[in-house]
Amino acid sequence: TMSRIRYDWSAYFNTLYPRAKLVDDGKQFQTRRAEGDKAAGSAVVSPGRIKGTWAARCQRYAGLVWIENAEATIEASTFERDPNDRNRTNARQIVQIVGNQMVFASSLEFLV
């Protein structure tokens, strides 16, 4: 399950933000191209936007019954721009995988 989440998150993120520019949270940026301006409107992402994307994906993973406590996962996950490498986002994503039904302990009794 964890491998599937890792693969899905990586593919989803890279599909949404290919070659995106990284900015700090709270910075104003334009995401749409101005009419006639071919240079404006590049893909832009911030750590906060990445966390929002992660939150939406966690809801999906919970719906697929891959993870439990999606809200706690979202709250515990952190995304920040690396202070030494401004082209890098450091992320800490903690997930609680749904357990498997491995043991069924039962007592079946009957009266004679």
C-alpha positions as CSV (number, residue, x, y, z in Angstrom):
1,T,0.0,0.0,0.0
2,M,2.8,2.4,0.9
3,S,4.5,1.8,-2.5
4,R,1.2,2.5,-4.3
5,I,0.8,5.8,-2.4
6,R,4.3,6.8,-3.1
7,Y,3.9,6.0,-6.8
8,D,0.6,7.7,-7.0
9,W,1.7,10.9,-5.2
10,S,4.8,11.2,-7.3
11,A,2.9,10.8,-10.6
12,Y,0.1,13.1,-9.5
13,F,2.5,15.8,-8.3
14,N,4.6,15.7,-11.4
15,T,1.5,15.8,-13.6
16,L,0.2,18.9,-11.8
17,Y,3.4,20.8,-11.4
18,P,5.8,19.9,-14.2
19,R,8.7,22.4,-14.4
20,A,6.9,24.7,-11.9
21,K,8.5,27.7,-10.4
22,L,8.8,27.5,-6.6
23,V,7.9,30.6,-4.5
24,D,7.5,31.3,-0.8
25,D,4.0,31.1,0.8
26,G,2.2,34.4,0.8
27,K,3.8,35.7,-2.4
28,Q,1.5,37.1,-5.0
29,F,1.9,35.4,-8.4
30,Q,-0.1,35.2,-11.6
31,T,-1.0,31.8,-12.8
32,R,-2.9,32.7,-16.0
33,R,-1.3,34.0,-19.1
34,A,-2.1,37.6,-20.0
35,E,-3.6,38.0,-23.4
36,G,-0.9,38.3,-26.0
37,D,1.9,37.9,-23.4
38,K,3.7,34.6,-24.1
39,A,6.2,34.9,-21.2
40,A,3.7,35.4,-18.4
41,G,1.7,32.6,-16.7
42,S,4.3,30.0,-16.0
43,A,3.4,27.2,-13.6
44,V,4.0,28.4,-10.0
45,V,3.8,26.5,-6.8
46,S,4.4,27.2,-3.1
47,P,4.7,24.9,-0.1
48,G,1.2,25.9,1.0
49,R,-0.2,24.9,-2.4
50,I,1.7,21.6,-2.2
51,K,0.1,20.9,1.2
52,G,-3.3,21.6,-0.2
53,T,-2.7,19.2,-3.0
54,W,-1.5,16.6,-0.5
55,A,-4.6,17.2,1.6
56,A,-6.9,16.6,-1.4
57,R,-4.9,13.4,-2.3
58,C,-5.1,12.2,1.3
59,Q,-8.9,12.4,1.1
60,R,-8.7,10.3,-2.1
61,Y,-6.5,7.7,-0.3
62,A,-8.9,7.5,2.6
63,G,-11.8,7.0,0.1
64,L,-9.8,4.1,-1.4
65,V,-9.3,2.8,2.1
66,W,-5.5,3.0,1.8
67,I,-5.0,5.2,4.8
68,E,-6.8,6.0,8.1
69,N,-7.2,9.3,9.9
70,A,-6.7,11.5,6.8
71,E,-7.2,14.7,8.8
72,A,-4.4,13.7,11.2
73,T,-2.2,12.9,8.3
74,I,-2.8,16.3,6.7
75,E,-2.2,18.1,10.0
76,A,1.0,16.2,10.7
77,S,2.5,16.7,7.2
78,T,4.8,19.6,6.6
79,F,6.1,21.3,3.5
80,E,8.7,24.0,3.5
81,R,11.1,25.6,1.1
82,D,14.7,24.6,1.8
83,P,16.6,27.6,3.2
84,N,19.8,26.5,1.5
85,D,18.5,25.4,-1.8
86,R,15.7,27.7,-3.1
87,N,14.8,25.2,-5.8
88,R,13.9,22.4,-3.3
89,T,10.8,21.7,-1.1
90,N,11.3,19.6,2.0
91,A,8.3,17.5,2.9
92,R,7.5,15.3,5.8
93,Q,4.4,13.2,5.1
94,I,3.2,10.8,7.7
95,V,0.4,8.3,6.8
96,Q,-1.4,5.7,8.8
97,I,-1.9,2.7,6.5
98,V,-5.1,0.7,6.9
99,G,-4.3,-2.6,8.5
100,N,-5.0,-6.0,7.1
101,Q,-7.3,-8.7,8.5
102,M,-4.7,-11.2,9.4
103,V,-6.1,-12.8,12.5
104,F,-9.7,-13.8,13.2
105,A,-10.1,-14.9,16.8
106,S,-13.4,-16.5,17.4
107,S,-15.2,-18.9,19.7
108,L,-18.1,-20.7,18.2
109,E,-20.0,-22.6,20.9
110,F,-23.1,-24.6,20.9
111,L,-25.3,-26.3,23.5
112,V,-26.1,-30.0,23.6
